[in-house]
Structures are given as structure tokens and as C-alpha cells.
Amino acid sequence: MNIAVIKFLGTNCEEDVCRSIRLAGGNPQIVWFTERDLSKFDGAVIPGGFSYGDYLRAGAIGARTPVIEGLRNMVEMGKPVLGICNGAQIGLEAGFSKGALTNNINWRFICKWVYLRVENNKTPFTRGYKKGEVIRMPIAHGEGRFYIDEDGLQEMYKKKMIVFKYCNEDGEITEDANPNGSIDNIAGVCNEKGNCVLLMPHPERASEKILGSTDGLLMFKSMLQSIQ
């Protein structure tokens, strides 16, 4: 199973993602942002980093590069596409799902471990989890606060587009468990088909015991199982 790992100028998590995909049993290949044709790949991951220095706003420039055409074709074809942190920002800027990511409520960069509750386990990336399961992985972002207006939020709930929420260790959705001020503690979303998931936490940084958690590896294993 060949997985494209997209590289932008400023991306810094591509090798970590490649390692996680290999651990899960896949064959990753780094693909530059200049590539338009991704038809030979079974899926794709847009990794984190600071594409183009987060100028204008995080993800805005990356979402206007040639590779987005190939990614959009993959999404429309139903192939699994995962956007992590800056990859989620790029995905939302490209219109792969609804809502936007803006500055953290405290206007600071936040790097810490968080707990997430799985709200939708029907996507290609969450099929290995149980609905309501609490998992642990780190965040590292300055513009991770998810926002959408009330009408859009209700539409996302209706169409089951909320995938992860920040929670405490017991799975409770509380204000204290919300690290960045995201509306309704939302940490990850998907498109209407469910094949494109965009999340701010880093599953590749929670893919080996030595890192402190293996909860994120299951996301990549689920992706490959979905392709099979």
C-alpha cells in the first residue's frame, strides 16, 4: 500500500509520519508540493510543520500549491487522506472539510500531551478505535483553535463530521481539558464522506512506547486496513 506523504517548504514532520506508516505496515513516499498527479497512491498524509512560515495564516499558502489538485482528486475518489496539525490547517484552507483554525485563545504556542475522545469511529482512520474511547497524544501548535458558526456546527454534528474532542483522562468534555479554546472542544473533523480526517494532535508522535504512547499508531494501521 503506497502512501503519499506531502512535503511543503517548512514541513518538519514528514520523516516521523513515514516511520509511523512503516511501523503500521505501509510504504510511504515523500511527495513534493509541486506534484499534481497522485493517482498511483492508495492514500495520503499531509504532515505537520510550518509550511511557508505560516505567513498570511497557517496553511493558507500551502492550500494554493499544485499538489492540492491531486489531494482533492483523492478525496473526491474516496481514498483516505489525513491532515495532521499544519496538514489540518492546509486541508481546511483547501475546503476539504468545514470550519477554520485560528489563533489559540491564549495567543501562545502550546506543546503538551492531551487526551482525546473518539466521537466517530467510522472513518478510515478511526475504525480501529471504539466510539467514546479515550486516547492520548501530543499537540504542538499556535493556531489550533477550531471555529465554525452555530449553523455550520449543527450541520457537522448532523453529518457526523466531528471525529475527535479534547477531554480529560476520564473522557469528560470539560473546559479545563480544552487546550486552545476550540468550539465544543473539537480536535479533529472529517468531510461528509468521512475519508478525509483533519486533526491538530500528532498521532505520529504517539506511535511507539518510547515516545510515551502508541495510541496514534492505530490511526495509521486503520488507514491501511481500510485500503485493504
Backbone as JSON, one array per atom type, in Angstrom:
{
  "sequence": "MNIAVIKFLGTNCEEDVCRSIRLAGGNPQIVWFTERDLSKFDGAVIPGGFSYGDYLRAGAIGARTPVIEGLRNMVEMGKPVLGICNGAQIGLEAGFSKGALTNNINWRFICKWVYLRVENNKTPFTRGYKKGEVIRMPIAHGEGRFYIDEDGLQEMYKKKMIVFKYCNEDGEITEDANPNGSIDNIAGVCNEKGNCVLLMPHPERASEKILGSTDGLLMFKSMLQSIQ",
  "N": [[0.84, -1.2, 0.0], [0.78, 2.01, -1.05], [1.58, 5.11, 0.19], [1.27, 8.54, -0.05], [3.25, 11.07, 1.29], [3.04, 14.29, 1.92], [5.2, 16.96, 1.1], [5.93, 20.19, 1.98], [7.45, 23.45, 1.68], [8.9, 24.09, 4.64], [7.61, 22.11, 6.04], [7.98, 19.79, 8.71], [7.55, 17.31, 9.81], [7.52, 15.11, 8.22], [9.26, 12.86, 8.08], [8.81, 11.58, 10.5], [6.14, 10.84, 10.16], [6.42, 9.09, 8.0], [7.89, 7.04, 9.23], [5.98, 6.09, 11.07], [4.04, 5.12, 9.32], [5.45, 3.04, 8.13], [5.86, 1.42, 10.38], [3.26, 0.66, 10.73], [2.92, -0.94, 8.6], [2.85, -0.03, 5.98], [3.87, 1.54, 2.83], [5.49, 4.34, 2.62], [5.96, 7.36, 0.72], [7.71, 10.27, 0.15], [6.35, 13.16, -1.22], [6.65, 16.0, -3.19], [5.28, 19.33, -2.99], [4.88, 20.3, -5.52], [3.89, 18.38, -7.16], [1.21, 17.2, -9.14], [-0.2, 14.92, -9.87], [-1.41, 12.27, -8.18], [-2.28, 9.77, -8.58], [-1.19, 7.2, -8.47], [-1.04, 6.5, -5.86], [-2.39, 4.99, -2.87], [-3.4, 6.32, -0.73], [-3.03, 9.3, 1.32], [-1.01, 11.46, 3.39], [-0.94, 14.54, 4.96], [1.52, 16.07, 6.52], [2.61, 17.66, 9.66], [4.09, 20.86, 10.58], [5.5, 23.95, 9.56], [4.44, 25.22, 7.13], [5.63, 27.35, 4.67], [6.32, 29.18, 6.6], [4.05, 29.84, 8.0], [3.04, 32.21, 7.06], [0.75, 34.87, 6.22], [-1.62, 33.26, 7.11], [-1.81, 30.25, 8.99], [-1.35, 27.52, 6.86], [-2.48, 28.73, 4.63], [-0.98, 29.39, 2.31], [0.09, 26.92, 1.55], [-2.24, 25.59, 0.85], [-2.72, 26.46, -1.65], [-1.09, 25.39, -3.54], [0.28, 23.29, -6.23], [-0.06, 20.5, -5.55], [-2.43, 20.24, -4.19], [-4.46, 19.89, -6.01], [-4.14, 17.2, -6.76], [-4.58, 15.99, -4.25], [-7.21, 16.78, -3.77], [-8.5, 15.37, -5.78], [-8.06, 12.77, -4.83], [-9.54, 12.81, -2.44], [-12.12, 13.21, -3.47], [-12.41, 10.83, -4.84], [-12.67, 9.08, -2.8], [-10.49, 8.02, -1.5], [-8.35, 7.5, 1.36], [-7.37, 10.34, 3.17], [-5.28, 12.07, 5.29], [-4.85, 14.82, 7.42], [-2.53, 16.38, 9.45], [-2.12, 18.55, 12.09], [-0.43, 21.21, 10.89], [-1.06, 20.16, 8.47], [-3.77, 19.75, 8.78], [-4.61, 22.38, 8.94], [-3.96, 23.21, 6.36], [-5.65, 21.5, 4.93], [-8.22, 22.41, 5.72], [-8.11, 25.03, 4.79], [-8.08, 24.45, 2.12], [-10.6, 23.58, 1.77], [-11.44, 20.98, 2.35], [-12.93, 20.11, 4.47], [-15.36, 21.43, 6.8], [-15.29, 24.61, 8.59], [-12.72, 26.44, 10.46], [-9.31, 27.06, 11.45], [-7.83, 28.91, 13.97], [-5.96, 31.41, 15.86], [-4.72, 30.21, 19.01], [-6.57, 30.48, 22.05], [-5.17, 31.74, 24.07], [-3.23, 33.01, 22.69], [-0.73, 31.92, 22.45], [1.92, 29.6, 21.61], [1.32, 26.19, 22.0], [2.51, 23.28, 23.46], [2.03, 20.14, 24.41], [0.91, 17.12, 26.08], [-2.24, 15.63, 25.43], [-5.6, 14.45, 26.11], [-7.9, 12.67, 24.08], [-11.21, 12.15, 22.93], [-12.81, 9.69, 21.07], [-15.11, 10.45, 18.72], [-16.24, 9.68, 16.35], [-16.02, 6.67, 14.94], [-16.1, 5.61, 12.45], [-14.58, 6.34, 10.31], [-11.88, 5.92, 7.87], [-9.59, 6.16, 9.39], [-10.19, 5.83, 12.03], [-11.41, 3.46, 12.54], [-10.3, 1.43, 14.0], [-10.58, 2.12, 16.63], [-12.75, 2.32, 19.52], [-15.97, 3.82, 19.71], [-16.15, 6.64, 21.72], [-13.87, 5.99, 23.04], [-10.97, 6.82, 24.93], [-8.01, 8.39, 24.08], [-4.47, 9.14, 23.93], [-2.29, 11.7, 22.99], [0.2, 14.05, 21.69], [-0.02, 17.68, 21.29], [1.07, 20.47, 19.29], [1.02, 23.53, 18.55], [0.22, 26.84, 17.34], [-1.93, 27.93, 16.15], [-4.5, 26.49, 16.54], [-7.11, 26.52, 17.3], [-10.3, 25.5, 16.79], [-12.98, 26.72, 14.84], [-16.35, 27.41, 13.97], [-19.42, 28.67, 12.7], [-22.65, 28.65, 14.4], [-24.74, 27.45, 12.89], [-23.27, 26.02, 11.0], [-21.91, 24.32, 12.72], [-23.95, 22.73, 13.8], [-24.73, 21.44, 11.49], [-22.44, 19.92, 11.01], [-22.49, 18.17, 13.18], [-24.85, 16.8, 12.59], [-24.13, 15.48, 10.27], [-22.18, 13.86, 11.16], [-19.48, 14.75, 11.3], [-17.67, 15.41, 13.21], [-14.83, 14.22, 14.67], [-12.85, 13.88, 16.69], [-12.61, 14.93, 20.13], [-11.25, 17.14, 22.58], [-10.61, 16.0, 25.84], [-10.8, 15.03, 29.35], [-8.86, 12.71, 31.37], [-10.75, 10.87, 32.04], [-12.51, 10.93, 30.0], [-14.3, 12.99, 29.98], [-15.81, 15.89, 28.64], [-14.57, 18.83, 29.17], [-14.04, 22.29, 30.12], [-11.51, 22.76, 31.18], [-10.05, 20.77, 29.97], [-9.75, 21.6, 27.44], [-7.35, 22.73, 25.38], [-6.91, 24.93, 23.71], [-9.12, 26.55, 23.24], [-10.94, 25.7, 21.35], [-14.1, 25.48, 19.72], [-16.66, 23.67, 21.32], [-14.74, 21.86, 22.2], [-13.51, 20.67, 20.01], [-11.22, 18.65, 18.3], [-10.61, 17.3, 16.0], [-11.81, 16.8, 12.68], [-13.89, 15.67, 9.9], [-14.59, 15.13, 6.37], [-17.76, 15.03, 4.58], [-18.02, 12.48, 3.44], [-16.32, 11.11, 5.05], [-13.79, 10.12, 4.52], [-11.65, 11.82, 4.6], [-9.76, 13.03, 7.11], [-9.02, 15.55, 9.43], [-6.9, 16.7, 11.85], [-5.63, 18.3, 14.84], [-3.89, 17.26, 16.93], [-0.92, 15.12, 17.14], [-0.64, 12.08, 15.79], [1.55, 10.6, 14.89], [3.52, 11.14, 16.71], [2.83, 9.65, 18.77], [3.28, 6.93, 18.48], [4.99, 4.95, 19.28], [6.2, 3.09, 22.08], [8.41, 4.21, 23.37], [8.04, 6.86, 22.97], [6.01, 7.55, 24.62], [3.38, 6.88, 24.19], [1.3, 4.67, 22.31], [-1.01, 5.1, 21.05], [-1.52, 6.58, 18.76], [-0.53, 5.11, 16.62], [-2.43, 3.28, 15.86], [-4.11, 4.73, 14.26], [-2.81, 4.93, 11.82], [-2.59, 2.24, 11.21], [-5.29, 1.62, 10.95], [-5.89, 3.11, 8.69], [-4.46, 1.72, 6.69], [-5.68, -0.79, 6.85], [-8.21, -0.11, 5.99], [-7.71, 0.51, 3.33], [-6.97, -2.01, 2.39]],
  "CA": [[0.0, 0.0, 0.0], [1.63, 3.18, -1.25], [1.0, 6.3, 0.82], [1.97, 9.79, -0.33], [3.45, 11.97, 2.42], [3.25, 15.54, 1.2], [6.26, 17.82, 1.63], [5.9, 21.61, 1.62], [8.55, 24.22, 2.25], [8.59, 24.35, 6.05], [7.13, 20.9, 6.7], [9.07, 19.2, 9.51], [7.13, 16.05, 10.44], [7.34, 14.09, 7.19], [10.0, 11.62, 8.38], [8.09, 10.94, 11.61], [4.96, 10.22, 9.58], [6.89, 7.94, 7.21], [8.24, 5.97, 10.16], [4.75, 5.54, 11.61], [3.39, 4.35, 8.26], [6.22, 1.8, 8.01], [5.54, 0.6, 11.55], [1.91, 0.13, 10.54], [2.96, -1.92, 7.51], [2.67, 0.6, 4.68], [5.02, 2.0, 2.06], [5.36, 5.78, 2.42], [6.84, 8.05, -0.22], [7.61, 11.73, 0.26], [5.95, 13.78, -2.49], [6.75, 17.45, -3.07], [4.08, 20.14, -3.23], [4.79, 20.63, -6.94], [3.3, 17.23, -7.89], [-0.24, 17.28, -9.3], [-0.79, 13.61, -10.11], [-1.2, 11.34, -7.08], [-3.14, 8.63, -8.91], [-0.55, 5.91, -8.18], [-1.05, 6.27, -4.41], [-3.62, 4.47, -2.28], [-3.83, 7.27, 0.29], [-2.07, 10.39, 1.51], [-0.95, 12.15, 4.68], [-0.36, 15.89, 4.95], [2.1, 16.15, 7.86], [2.69, 18.95, 10.32], [5.24, 21.73, 10.39], [5.15, 25.38, 9.44], [4.58, 25.46, 5.69], [5.82, 28.74, 4.27], [6.47, 30.01, 7.79], [2.72, 30.26, 8.48], [2.74, 33.58, 6.63], [-0.66, 35.18, 5.98], [-2.2, 32.49, 8.22], [-1.31, 28.87, 8.87], [-1.94, 26.68, 5.82], [-3.08, 29.5, 3.54], [-0.17, 29.29, 1.09], [0.15, 25.51, 1.19], [-3.52, 25.2, 0.25], [-2.79, 27.01, -3.01], [0.02, 24.8, -4.29], [-0.2, 22.3, -7.21], [-0.41, 19.18, -5.02], [-3.81, 20.26, -3.7], [-5.29, 19.31, -7.07], [-4.07, 15.75, -6.62], [-5.22, 15.63, -2.99], [-8.66, 16.94, -3.93], [-8.96, 14.23, -6.57], [-8.07, 11.61, -3.94], [-10.67, 12.97, -1.53], [-13.35, 13.01, -4.23], [-12.45, 9.42, -5.21], [-12.92, 8.3, -1.61], [-9.26, 7.49, -0.92], [-8.11, 8.1, 2.68], [-6.44, 11.47, 3.24], [-5.15, 12.52, 6.68], [-4.12, 16.06, 7.63], [-2.11, 16.47, 10.84], [-1.66, 19.87, 12.55], [-0.37, 22.12, 9.74], [-1.79, 19.48, 7.42], [-5.19, 20.03, 9.01], [-4.8, 23.78, 8.55], [-3.95, 23.24, 4.89], [-6.87, 20.83, 4.47], [-9.37, 23.28, 5.91], [-7.95, 26.15, 3.85], [-8.4, 23.93, 0.78], [-12.03, 23.27, 1.74], [-11.7, 19.55, 2.46], [-13.99, 19.97, 5.46], [-15.91, 22.72, 7.2], [-14.69, 25.27, 9.73], [-11.42, 27.1, 10.3], [-8.41, 27.01, 12.6], [-7.3, 30.24, 14.21], [-5.03, 31.51, 16.98], [-5.11, 29.68, 20.31], [-7.27, 31.51, 22.82], [-4.21, 32.49, 24.87], [-2.3, 33.62, 21.74], [0.59, 31.33, 22.65], [2.18, 28.28, 21.08], [1.09, 25.19, 23.04], [3.1, 21.97, 23.19], [1.72, 19.34, 25.59], [0.12, 15.92, 25.86], [-3.66, 15.83, 25.68], [-6.48, 13.31, 25.93], [-8.91, 12.85, 23.05], [-12.29, 11.17, 22.91], [-13.2, 9.34, 19.71], [-16.53, 10.74, 18.51], [-16.67, 8.99, 15.13], [-15.09, 5.57, 14.64], [-16.5, 5.05, 11.15], [-13.7, 6.83, 9.25], [-10.77, 5.0, 7.6], [-8.51, 6.36, 10.34], [-10.65, 5.59, 13.4], [-12.15, 2.19, 12.6], [-9.66, 0.57, 14.99], [-10.94, 2.58, 17.97], [-14.15, 2.23, 19.91], [-16.6, 5.13, 19.9], [-16.06, 7.05, 23.11], [-12.56, 5.61, 23.59], [-10.06, 7.93, 25.28], [-6.64, 8.15, 23.64], [-3.53, 10.17, 24.39], [-1.24, 12.09, 22.05], [0.59, 15.44, 21.92], [-0.29, 18.78, 20.37], [2.14, 21.46, 19.18], [0.52, 24.48, 17.57], [-0.13, 28.2, 17.75], [-3.22, 28.25, 15.51], [-5.23, 25.23, 16.56], [-8.47, 26.7, 17.83], [-11.3, 25.24, 15.76], [-14.15, 27.59, 14.92], [-17.36, 27.4, 12.92], [-20.63, 29.3, 13.25], [-23.58, 27.7, 15.03], [-25.43, 26.68, 11.86], [-22.31, 25.07, 10.46], [-21.61, 23.33, 13.76], [-25.06, 21.78, 13.88], [-24.67, 20.62, 10.28], [-21.36, 18.96, 11.19], [-22.99, 17.13, 14.09], [-25.87, 16.03, 11.88], [-23.47, 14.65, 9.26], [-21.15, 13.08, 11.87], [-18.19, 15.24, 10.83], [-16.81, 15.63, 14.37], [-14.13, 12.95, 14.83], [-12.18, 13.86, 18.0], [-12.77, 16.07, 21.04], [-10.36, 17.19, 23.74], [-11.31, 15.58, 27.04], [-9.88, 14.7, 30.43], [-8.46, 11.31, 31.38], [-11.95, 10.04, 32.2], [-13.36, 11.08, 28.83], [-15.27, 14.08, 30.17], [-15.56, 17.08, 27.82], [-14.57, 19.96, 30.1], [-13.3, 23.49, 29.71], [-10.11, 22.6, 31.57], [-9.4, 19.83, 29.06], [-9.66, 22.25, 26.14], [-6.07, 23.45, 25.46], [-6.76, 26.09, 22.81], [-10.35, 27.3, 23.09], [-11.75, 25.21, 20.23], [-15.53, 25.37, 19.99], [-17.1, 22.33, 21.71], [-13.56, 21.01, 22.42], [-13.26, 19.89, 18.79], [-9.8, 18.46, 17.99], [-10.46, 16.72, 14.68], [-13.05, 16.75, 11.9], [-13.76, 14.96, 8.63], [-15.52, 15.57, 5.33], [-19.05, 14.33, 4.66], [-17.8, 11.06, 3.13], [-15.57, 10.53, 6.16], [-12.49, 9.59, 4.1], [-10.62, 12.83, 4.85], [-9.76, 13.44, 8.51], [-8.1, 16.64, 9.73], [-6.82, 16.85, 13.31], [-4.49, 19.06, 15.32], [-2.91, 16.42, 17.64], [0.04, 14.4, 16.31], [-0.62, 10.63, 16.02], [2.89, 10.04, 14.63], [4.32, 11.34, 17.91], [2.3, 8.72, 19.78], [3.25, 5.68, 17.72], [5.93, 3.99, 19.86], [6.23, 3.16, 23.54], [9.48, 5.09, 23.81], [7.54, 8.24, 22.85], [5.06, 7.79, 25.69], [2.05, 6.37, 23.85], [1.16, 4.03, 21.0], [-2.4, 5.31, 20.64], [-1.59, 7.16, 17.43], [-0.18, 4.13, 15.59], [-3.65, 2.63, 15.4], [-4.7, 5.56, 13.22], [-2.17, 4.54, 10.56], [-2.99, 0.85, 10.95], [-6.67, 1.68, 10.48], [-5.83, 3.61, 7.32], [-4.0, 0.64, 5.81], [-6.73, -1.82, 6.85], [-9.31, 0.42, 5.16], [-7.28, 0.37, 1.94], [-7.05, -3.43, 2.06]],
  "C": [[0.87, 1.24, 0.0], [0.94, 4.44, -0.74], [1.87, 7.51, 0.51], [2.05, 10.62, 0.95], [3.9, 13.31, 1.84], [4.26, 16.43, 1.89], [6.11, 19.23, 1.07], [7.17, 22.27, 2.13], [8.18, 24.6, 3.67], [7.99, 23.17, 6.77], [8.26, 20.27, 7.5], [8.69, 17.87, 10.17], [7.03, 14.91, 9.44], [8.06, 12.77, 7.51], [9.34, 10.86, 9.53], [6.87, 10.2, 11.09], [5.35, 8.98, 8.78], [7.23, 6.76, 8.12], [6.98, 5.3, 10.71], [4.02, 4.68, 10.57], [4.11, 3.01, 8.06], [5.93, 0.87, 9.18], [4.17, -0.05, 11.42], [1.84, -0.88, 9.4], [2.78, -1.36, 6.12], [3.97, 1.04, 4.05], [4.89, 3.5, 1.77], [6.34, 6.31, 1.38], [6.64, 9.55, -0.09], [7.38, 12.33, -1.12], [5.96, 15.29, -2.31], [5.46, 18.14, -3.5], [3.88, 20.5, -4.69], [4.1, 19.54, -7.76], [1.77, 17.36, -7.95], [-0.91, 15.91, -9.36], [-0.43, 12.65, -8.97], [-1.95, 10.03, -7.33], [-2.51, 7.28, -8.56], [-0.58, 5.56, -6.69], [-2.42, 5.81, -3.92], [-4.2, 5.41, -1.23], [-2.76, 8.33, 0.46], [-2.15, 10.94, 2.93], [-0.3, 13.51, 4.44], [0.19, 16.12, 6.35], [2.16, 17.57, 8.41], [3.99, 19.68, 10.04], [4.79, 23.17, 10.33], [5.31, 25.77, 7.98], [4.59, 26.96, 5.4], [5.82, 29.69, 5.47], [5.16, 30.47, 8.4], [2.41, 31.71, 8.13], [1.3, 33.68, 6.15], [-1.5, 34.57, 7.1], [-1.81, 31.04, 7.95], [-2.08, 28.1, 7.81], [-2.43, 27.41, 4.59], [-2.31, 29.36, 2.23], [-0.1, 27.84, 0.62], [-1.1, 25.03, 0.47], [-3.69, 25.7, -1.17], [-1.61, 26.56, -3.86], [-0.51, 23.69, -5.21], [-0.67, 20.98, -6.63], [-1.85, 19.11, -4.5], [-4.77, 19.68, -4.74], [-5.32, 17.79, -6.97], [-4.75, 15.27, -5.36], [-6.74, 15.73, -3.1], [-9.24, 15.79, -4.75], [-9.05, 12.97, -5.71], [-9.28, 11.64, -3.01], [-11.98, 12.67, -2.26], [-13.52, 11.55, -4.64], [-12.73, 8.51, -4.01], [-11.68, 7.66, -1.0], [-9.0, 8.18, 0.42], [-7.03, 9.18, 2.64], [-6.46, 12.0, 4.68], [-4.33, 13.81, 6.73], [-3.83, 16.23, 9.1], [-1.56, 17.86, 11.13], [-1.61, 20.85, 11.37], [-1.08, 21.49, 8.53], [-3.29, 19.67, 7.54], [-5.51, 21.47, 8.62], [-4.85, 23.92, 7.04], [-5.24, 22.63, 4.35], [-8.11, 21.69, 4.61], [-9.3, 24.49, 4.99], [-8.32, 25.72, 2.44], [-9.88, 23.54, 0.66], [-12.36, 21.8, 1.81], [-12.73, 19.22, 3.53], [-14.46, 21.36, 5.84], [-15.17, 23.3, 8.4], [-13.33, 25.87, 9.41], [-10.62, 26.92, 11.57], [-7.74, 28.37, 12.76], [-6.42, 30.23, 15.46], [-5.59, 30.9, 18.26], [-5.67, 30.81, 21.17], [-6.32, 32.33, 23.69], [-3.13, 33.15, 24.01], [-0.87, 33.13, 21.94], [0.69, 29.99, 21.94], [2.05, 27.28, 22.23], [1.68, 23.85, 22.61], [2.91, 21.13, 24.45], [0.98, 18.07, 25.16], [-1.33, 16.2, 26.22], [-4.39, 14.49, 25.57], [-7.54, 13.66, 24.89], [-9.97, 11.78, 23.21], [-12.71, 10.95, 21.47], [-14.71, 9.51, 19.56], [-17.09, 9.98, 17.31], [-15.64, 7.92, 14.8], [-15.44, 4.88, 13.33], [-15.62, 5.57, 10.01], [-12.6, 5.81, 8.99], [-9.66, 5.07, 8.63], [-8.9, 6.02, 11.78], [-11.38, 4.26, 13.57], [-11.56, 1.23, 13.63], [-9.96, 0.95, 16.43], [-12.4, 2.28, 18.25], [-14.72, 3.64, 20.04], [-16.6, 5.45, 21.39], [-14.74, 6.69, 23.77], [-11.71, 6.85, 23.84], [-8.65, 7.54, 24.88], [-5.77, 9.35, 24.0], [-2.47, 10.43, 23.33], [-0.92, 13.58, 22.22], [0.06, 16.42, 20.88], [0.93, 19.7, 20.36], [1.73, 22.47, 18.12], [0.24, 25.85, 18.2], [-1.48, 28.62, 17.2], [-4.04, 26.96, 15.41], [-6.65, 25.32, 17.05], [-9.51, 26.56, 16.7], [-12.51, 26.14, 15.96], [-15.05, 27.35, 13.71], [-18.6, 28.04, 13.52], [-21.63, 28.23, 13.68], [-24.32, 26.85, 14.0], [-24.51, 25.62, 11.27], [-21.98, 23.96, 11.44], [-22.71, 22.28, 13.83], [-25.1, 20.88, 12.64], [-23.59, 19.55, 10.4], [-21.78, 17.83, 12.13], [-23.98, 16.21, 13.37], [-25.22, 15.04, 10.91], [-22.3, 13.86, 9.83], [-19.73, 13.45, 11.39], [-17.23, 15.6, 11.97], [-16.16, 14.3, 14.72], [-13.48, 12.82, 16.21], [-12.54, 15.1, 18.79], [-11.73, 15.98, 22.15], [-11.18, 16.83, 24.98], [-10.31, 15.39, 28.17], [-9.62, 13.19, 30.42], [-9.65, 10.36, 31.48], [-12.92, 10.17, 31.02], [-14.4, 12.18, 28.94], [-14.86, 15.3, 29.34], [-15.69, 18.31, 28.72], [-13.79, 21.13, 29.55], [-11.82, 23.37, 30.04], [-9.34, 21.68, 30.63], [-9.2, 20.41, 27.67], [-8.4, 23.12, 26.11], [-6.02, 24.76, 24.69], [-8.01, 26.91, 22.59], [-11.23, 26.87, 21.93], [-13.22, 25.09, 20.63], [-15.9, 23.91, 20.25], [-15.94, 21.35, 21.87], [-13.16, 20.2, 21.19], [-11.76, 19.86, 18.45], [-9.57, 17.9, 16.6], [-11.8, 16.59, 13.99], [-12.82, 15.93, 10.63], [-14.7, 15.58, 7.6], [-16.8, 14.74, 5.42], [-18.91, 12.85, 4.37], [-17.08, 10.35, 4.27], [-14.19, 10.03, 5.8], [-11.35, 10.58, 4.27], [-10.75, 13.32, 6.29], [-8.67, 14.47, 8.74], [-8.08, 16.85, 11.23], [-5.57, 17.61, 13.7], [-3.49, 18.22, 16.1], [-2.08, 15.57, 16.67], [0.03, 12.9, 16.59], [0.76, 10.01, 15.79], [3.83, 10.22, 15.82], [3.81, 10.49, 19.08], [2.2, 7.34, 19.14], [4.23, 4.62, 18.22], [5.98, 4.18, 21.37], [7.27, 4.15, 24.05], [9.05, 6.56, 23.77], [6.52, 8.58, 23.94], [3.66, 7.29, 25.43], [2.12, 5.69, 22.49], [-0.24, 4.23, 20.44], [-2.52, 5.81, 19.2], [-1.29, 6.16, 16.32], [-1.41, 3.46, 15.02], [-4.34, 3.43, 14.3], [-4.12, 5.19, 11.85], [-2.49, 3.1, 10.2], [-4.41, 0.8, 10.4], [-6.72, 2.14, 9.03], [-5.48, 2.49, 6.35], [-5.02, -0.49, 5.74], [-7.9, -1.38, 5.98], [-8.97, 0.28, 3.68], [-7.37, -1.08, 1.5], [-8.47, -3.87, 1.83]]
}
